[in-house]
Amino acid sequence: TTSEDVIHDFFVPAFRIKADVVPGRYVSIWFHATKPGRYRLFCAEYCGTRHSGMIGEVVAMDPSEYQAWLSGGTEEGSLASAGAKLFQDLACNTCHRPDAQGRGPVLDGLFGKTVQLQSGATVTVDEAYIRESILHPTAQVASGFQPIMPTFQGIVSEEQLLELVEYVKSLKAPAQGQGQTR
């Protein structure tokens, strides 16, 4: 079984909140932490042999502390720099090369642009499109490219996904005179 075919139950005892997570359904919940801290979360529905390992924490921060965390604080510890390292570690740079010689689209300066898809439709490259392209790469393939990218669903964590998205967003278009050939 996978997390996609069993019922889970998101449970944060300190917030007195519990919500079923059902395969094939989008579930969202809201809560407001009244004070900063780290709060344990559990899966409260037996979901298989690794059920006991389904634990985590909710980190509630003061708004200013959250903004500093969100921006990555220093460049060295930013989400984008972590994403750059992950981009290399996962060998994404072998296909997504800045010199347009790779088998995938050039990502430099792509965020916010409109791209043509194989289907003939167009899409604006936003966070949702980048996320979908990482998790479901054959869903909306850019025109001129083959649907050869593997899925990273189940390979990258949610945090790593955010890092990759921030990295792609941080890539600037090449300077004038360094045009792309593709």
ZADO-1210 file (C-alpha; in nm, 4 decimals, padded with zeros to 6 digits):
<atoms>
<atom x="00.0000" y="00.0000" z="00.0000" code="THR" pos="1"/>
<atom x="00.1030" y="00.3592" z="-00.0475" code="THR" pos="2"/>
<atom x="-00.0062" y="00.6876" z="00.1014" code="SER" pos="3"/>
<atom x="-00.2216" y="00.7250" z="-00.2069" code="GLU" pos="4"/>
<atom x="-00.4404" y="00.4216" z="-00.1423" code="ASP" pos="5"/>
<atom x="-00.5092" y="00.4187" z="00.2323" code="VAL" pos="6"/>
<atom x="-00.6915" y="00.6533" z="00.4667" code="ILE" pos="7"/>
<atom x="-00.4815" y="00.8634" z="00.7029" code="HIS" pos="8"/>
<atom x="-00.5917" y="01.0926" z="00.9844" code="ASP" pos="9"/>
<atom x="-00.4048" y="01.4207" z="01.0399" code="PHE" pos="10"/>
<atom x="-00.4091" y="01.4800" z="01.4165" code="PHE" pos="11"/>
<atom x="-00.2542" y="01.7642" z="01.6185" code="VAL" pos="12"/>
<atom x="-00.3555" y="01.7019" z="01.9819" code="PRO" pos="13"/>
<atom x="-00.2425" y="02.0452" z="02.1081" code="ALA" pos="14"/>
<atom x="-00.4749" y="02.2144" z="01.8572" code="PHE" pos="15"/>
<atom x="-00.7558" y="01.9658" z="01.9185" code="ARG" pos="16"/>
<atom x="-00.7848" y="01.9127" z="01.5460" code="ILE" pos="17"/>
<atom x="-00.8218" y="01.5911" z="01.3492" code="LYS" pos="18"/>
<atom x="-00.9046" y="01.5456" z="00.9804" code="ALA" pos="19"/>
<atom x="-00.9324" y="01.2390" z="00.7573" code="ASP" pos="20"/>
<atom x="-00.7015" y="01.2312" z="00.4568" code="VAL" pos="21"/>
<atom x="-00.8800" y="01.0224" z="00.1951" code="VAL" pos="22"/>
<atom x="-00.7172" y="00.9030" z="-00.1294" code="PRO" pos="23"/>
<atom x="-00.8363" y="01.0934" z="-00.4345" code="GLY" pos="24"/>
<atom x="-00.9725" y="01.3866" z="-00.2344" code="ARG" pos="25"/>
<atom x="-00.8248" y="01.7246" z="-00.1590" code="TYR" pos="26"/>
<atom x="-00.8588" y="01.8002" z="00.2106" code="VAL" pos="27"/>
<atom x="-00.7682" y="02.1263" z="00.3797" code="SER" pos="28"/>
<atom x="-00.7957" y="02.2474" z="00.7357" code="ILE" pos="29"/>
<atom x="-00.7231" y="02.5779" z="00.9056" code="TRP" pos="30"/>
<atom x="-00.6002" y="02.6375" z="01.2549" code="PHE" pos="31"/>
<atom x="-00.4526" y="02.9329" z="01.4373" code="HIS" pos="32"/>
<atom x="-00.1721" y="02.8666" z="01.6839" code="ALA" pos="33"/>
<atom x="-00.2077" y="03.1114" z="01.9715" code="THR" pos="34"/>
<atom x="00.1568" y="03.0907" z="02.0739" code="LYS" pos="35"/>
<atom x="00.4842" y="03.0011" z="01.9018" code="PRO" pos="36"/>
<atom x="00.6196" y="02.6537" z="01.9553" code="GLY" pos="37"/>
<atom x="00.6618" y="02.3047" z="01.8149" code="ARG" pos="38"/>
<atom x="00.3533" y="02.0859" z="01.8248" code="TYR" pos="39"/>
<atom x="00.3504" y="01.7110" z="01.7564" code="ARG" pos="40"/>
<atom x="00.1338" y="01.5690" z="01.4801" code="LEU" pos="41"/>
<atom x="00.0358" y="01.2084" z="01.4230" code="PHE" pos="42"/>
<atom x="-00.1558" y="00.9860" z="01.1869" code="CYS" pos="43"/>
<atom x="-00.4498" y="00.8752" z="01.4014" code="ALA" pos="44"/>
<atom x="-00.5815" y="00.6109" z="01.1576" code="GLU" pos="45"/>
<atom x="-00.4054" y="00.2755" z="01.1297" code="TYR" pos="46"/>
<atom x="-00.2692" y="00.2897" z="00.7762" code="CYS" pos="47"/>
<atom x="-00.0323" y="-00.0027" z="00.7453" code="GLY" pos="48"/>
<atom x="00.2953" y="-00.1409" z="00.8710" code="THR" pos="49"/>
<atom x="00.4683" y="00.1975" z="00.8912" code="ARG" pos="50"/>
<atom x="00.1835" y="00.3708" z="01.0717" code="HIS" pos="51"/>
<atom x="00.3881" y="00.4236" z="01.3880" code="SER" pos="52"/>
<atom x="00.6422" y="00.6238" z="01.1883" code="GLY" pos="53"/>
<atom x="00.3865" y="00.8741" z="01.0620" code="MET" pos="54"/>
<atom x="00.4723" y="01.1530" z="01.3004" code="ILE" pos="55"/>
<atom x="00.5862" y="01.5078" z="01.2561" code="GLY" pos="56"/>
<atom x="00.5517" y="01.8511" z="01.3980" code="GLU" pos="57"/>
<atom x="00.3837" y="02.1811" z="01.3301" code="VAL" pos="58"/>
<atom x="00.6162" y="02.4751" z="01.3890" code="VAL" pos="59"/>
<atom x="00.4331" y="02.7937" z="01.4870" code="ALA" pos="60"/>
<atom x="00.6421" y="03.1132" z="01.4673" code="MET" pos="61"/>
<atom x="00.6034" y="03.4809" z="01.5407" code="ASP" pos="62"/>
<atom x="00.5165" y="03.6605" z="01.2134" code="PRO" pos="63"/>
<atom x="00.8574" y="03.8329" z="01.1884" code="SER" pos="64"/>
<atom x="01.0418" y="03.5067" z="01.2559" code="GLU" pos="65"/>
<atom x="00.8268" y="03.3338" z="00.9912" code="TYR" pos="66"/>
<atom x="00.9055" y="03.6019" z="00.7306" code="GLN" pos="67"/>
<atom x="01.2784" y="03.5614" z="00.8007" code="ALA" pos="68"/>
<atom x="01.2451" y="03.1832" z="00.7641" code="TRP" pos="69"/>
<atom x="01.0379" y="03.2173" z="00.4471" code="LEU" pos="70"/>
<atom x="01.2928" y="03.4441" z="00.2827" code="SER" pos="71"/>
<atom x="01.5638" y="03.1983" z="00.3758" code="GLY" pos="72"/>
<atom x="01.7470" y="03.4360" z="00.6083" code="GLY" pos="73"/>
<atom x="02.0896" y="03.4382" z="00.4488" code="THR" pos="74"/>
<atom x="02.1523" y="03.3460" z="00.0872" code="GLU" pos="75"/>
<atom x="02.3588" y="03.0478" z="00.2010" code="GLU" pos="76"/>
<atom x="02.0663" y="02.8973" z="00.3911" code="GLY" pos="77"/>
<atom x="01.7881" y="03.0034" z="00.1560" code="SER" pos="78"/>
<atom x="01.5307" y="02.7718" z="00.0039" code="LEU" pos="79"/>
<atom x="01.6658" y="02.8615" z="-00.3412" code="ALA" pos="80"/>
<atom x="02.0252" y="02.7683" z="-00.2500" code="SER" pos="81"/>
<atom x="01.9054" y="02.4384" z="-00.1003" code="ALA" pos="82"/>
<atom x="01.7083" y="02.3863" z="-00.4229" code="GLY" pos="83"/>
<atom x="02.0206" y="02.4553" z="-00.6312" code="ALA" pos="84"/>
<atom x="02.2079" y="02.1817" z="-00.4451" code="LYS" pos="85"/>
<atom x="01.9158" y="01.9413" z="-00.4828" code="LEU" pos="86"/>
<atom x="01.8908" y="02.0283" z="-00.8553" code="PHE" pos="87"/>
<atom x="02.2535" y="01.9137" z="-00.8900" code="GLN" pos="88"/>
<atom x="02.2127" y="01.6099" z="-00.6627" code="ASP" pos="89"/>
<atom x="01.9119" y="01.4845" z="-00.8618" code="LEU" pos="90"/>
<atom x="02.1019" y="01.5488" z="-01.1885" code="ALA" pos="91"/>
<atom x="01.8299" y="01.7818" z="-01.3171" code="CYS" pos="92"/>
<atom x="02.1107" y="01.9913" z="-01.4688" code="ASN" pos="93"/>
<atom x="02.1904" y="01.7172" z="-01.7205" code="THR" pos="94"/>
<atom x="01.8666" y="01.7857" z="-01.9104" code="CYS" pos="95"/>
<atom x="01.7859" y="02.1424" z="-01.8003" code="HIS" pos="96"/>
<atom x="02.1061" y="02.3138" z="-01.9117" code="ARG" pos="97"/>
<atom x="02.1432" y="02.6910" z="-01.9434" code="PRO" pos="98"/>
<atom x="02.3135" y="02.6523" z="-02.2833" code="ASP" pos="99"/>
<atom x="01.9982" y="02.4971" z="-02.4374" code="ALA" pos="100"/>
<atom x="02.1900" y="02.1810" z="-02.5269" code="GLN" pos="101"/>
<atom x="01.9972" y="01.9630" z="-02.2828" code="GLY" pos="102"/>
<atom x="01.6981" y="01.7400" z="-02.3466" code="ARG" pos="103"/>
<atom x="01.4671" y="01.9586" z="-02.1357" code="GLY" pos="104"/>
<atom x="01.3678" y="02.3248" z="-02.1468" code="PRO" pos="105"/>
<atom x="01.6077" y="02.5948" z="-02.0290" code="VAL" pos="106"/>
<atom x="01.4782" y="02.7126" z="-01.6923" code="LEU" pos="107"/>
<atom x="01.6683" y="03.0420" z="-01.6681" code="ASP" pos="108"/>
<atom x="01.4193" y="03.3298" z="-01.6774" code="GLY" pos="109"/>
<atom x="01.1276" y="03.0927" z="-01.7316" code="LEU" pos="110"/>
<atom x="00.9274" y="03.1793" z="-01.4187" code="PHE" pos="111"/>
<atom x="00.6365" y="03.4097" z="-01.5033" code="GLY" pos="112"/>
<atom x="00.6628" y="03.3490" z="-01.8781" code="LYS" pos="113"/>
<atom x="00.3957" y="03.1888" z="-02.0963" code="THR" pos="114"/>
<atom x="00.5026" y="02.8678" z="-02.2702" code="VAL" pos="115"/>
<atom x="00.3485" y="02.6707" z="-02.5541" code="GLN" pos="116"/>
<atom x="00.2609" y="02.3098" z="-02.4722" code="LEU" pos="117"/>
<atom x="00.2649" y="02.0045" z="-02.6999" code="GLN" pos="118"/>
<atom x="-00.1146" y="02.0088" z="-02.6848" code="SER" pos="119"/>
<atom x="-00.1191" y="02.3539" z="-02.8459" code="GLY" pos="120"/>
<atom x="-00.2378" y="02.5200" z="-02.5266" code="ALA" pos="121"/>
<atom x="-00.0320" y="02.7736" z="-02.3361" code="THR" pos="122"/>
<atom x="00.0459" y="02.7944" z="-01.9664" code="VAL" pos="123"/>
<atom x="00.2051" y="03.0553" z="-01.7442" code="THR" pos="124"/>
<atom x="00.5033" y="02.9162" z="-01.5573" code="VAL" pos="125"/>
<atom x="00.4040" y="02.9725" z="-01.1956" code="ASP" pos="126"/>
<atom x="00.4661" y="02.7774" z="-00.8753" code="GLU" pos="127"/>
<atom x="00.1804" y="02.5369" z="-00.9484" code="ALA" pos="128"/>
<atom x="00.3140" y="02.4574" z="-01.2976" code="TYR" pos="129"/>
<atom x="00.6672" y="02.3963" z="-01.1674" code="ILE" pos="130"/>
<atom x="00.5321" y="02.1732" z="-00.8919" code="ARG" pos="131"/>
<atom x="00.3187" y="01.9752" z="-01.1379" code="GLU" pos="132"/>
<atom x="00.6131" y="01.9426" z="-01.3763" code="SER" pos="133"/>
<atom x="00.8232" y="01.7862" z="-01.0994" code="ILE" pos="134"/>
<atom x="00.5561" y="01.5509" z="-00.9677" code="LEU" pos="135"/>
<atom x="00.3659" y="01.4767" z="-01.2922" code="HIS" pos="136"/>
<atom x="00.6091" y="01.5703" z="-01.5704" code="PRO" pos="137"/>
<atom x="00.4017" y="01.4282" z="-01.8571" code="THR" pos="138"/>
<atom x="00.0873" y="01.6241" z="-01.7672" code="ALA" pos="139"/>
<atom x="00.1818" y="01.9440" z="-01.9543" code="GLN" pos="140"/>
<atom x="00.4915" y="01.8978" z="-02.1721" code="VAL" pos="141"/>
<atom x="00.6530" y="02.2034" z="-02.3294" code="ALA" pos="142"/>
<atom x="00.6373" y="02.2163" z="-02.7078" code="SER" pos="143"/>
<atom x="00.9536" y="02.0908" z="-02.8764" code="GLY" pos="144"/>
<atom x="01.0422" y="01.8439" z="-02.6020" code="PHE" pos="145"/>
<atom x="00.9744" y="01.4760" z="-02.5486" code="GLN" pos="146"/>
<atom x="00.7930" y="01.3559" z="-02.2328" code="PRO" pos="147"/>
<atom x="01.1063" y="01.1849" z="-02.0976" code="ILE" pos="148"/>
<atom x="01.1367" y="01.3448" z="-01.7547" code="MET" pos="149"/>
<atom x="01.0847" y="01.0953" z="-01.4716" code="PRO" pos="150"/>
<atom x="00.8441" y="01.1730" z="-01.1912" code="THR" pos="151"/>
<atom x="00.9867" y="01.2783" z="-00.8576" code="PHE" pos="152"/>
<atom x="00.6662" y="01.2001" z="-00.6708" code="GLN" pos="153"/>
<atom x="00.7593" y="00.9920" z="-00.3677" code="GLY" pos="154"/>
<atom x="01.1261" y="01.0789" z="-00.4199" code="ILE" pos="155"/>
<atom x="01.1347" y="01.4403" z="-00.3029" code="VAL" pos="156"/>
<atom x="00.9742" y="01.5569" z="00.0188" code="SER" pos="157"/>
<atom x="00.7365" y="01.8522" z="00.0367" code="GLU" pos="158"/>
<atom x="01.0204" y="02.0677" z="00.1708" code="GLU" pos="159"/>
<atom x="01.2508" y="01.9605" z="-00.1126" code="GLN" pos="160"/>
<atom x="00.9746" y="02.0385" z="-00.3606" code="LEU" pos="161"/>
<atom x="00.9489" y="02.3918" z="-00.2188" code="LEU" pos="162"/>
<atom x="01.3274" y="02.4255" z="-00.2460" code="GLU" pos="163"/>
<atom x="01.3242" y="02.3199" z="-00.6119" code="LEU" pos="164"/>
<atom x="01.0390" y="02.5604" z="-00.6916" code="VAL" pos="165"/>
<atom x="01.2243" y="02.8482" z="-00.5221" code="GLU" pos="166"/>
<atom x="01.5406" y="02.7599" z="-00.7119" code="TYR" pos="167"/>
<atom x="01.3643" y="02.7657" z="-01.0494" code="VAL" pos="168"/>
<atom x="01.2005" y="03.0967" z="-00.9551" code="LYS" pos="169"/>
<atom x="01.5431" y="03.2412" z="-00.8704" code="SER" pos="170"/>
<atom x="01.6960" y="03.1629" z="-01.2107" code="LEU" pos="171"/>
<atom x="01.7340" y="03.4800" z="-01.4134" code="LYS" pos="172"/>
<atom x="01.7251" y="03.5093" z="-01.7903" code="ALA" pos="173"/>
<atom x="02.0683" y="03.5139" z="-01.9570" code="PRO" pos="174"/>
<atom x="02.2248" y="03.8542" z="-02.0159" code="ALA" pos="175"/>
<atom x="02.1761" y="04.0214" z="-02.3543" code="GLN" pos="176"/>
<atom x="02.4056" y="03.8653" z="-02.6126" code="GLY" pos="177"/>
<atom x="02.4035" y="03.5250" z="-02.4459" code="GLN" pos="178"/>
<atom x="02.0955" y="03.4116" z="-02.6337" code="GLY" pos="179"/>
<atom x="01.9691" y="03.0597" z="-02.6268" code="GLN" pos="180"/>
<atom x="01.9849" y="02.8463" z="-02.9365" code="THR" pos="181"/>
<atom x="01.6698" y="02.6570" z="-02.8657" code="ARG" pos="182"/>
</atoms>
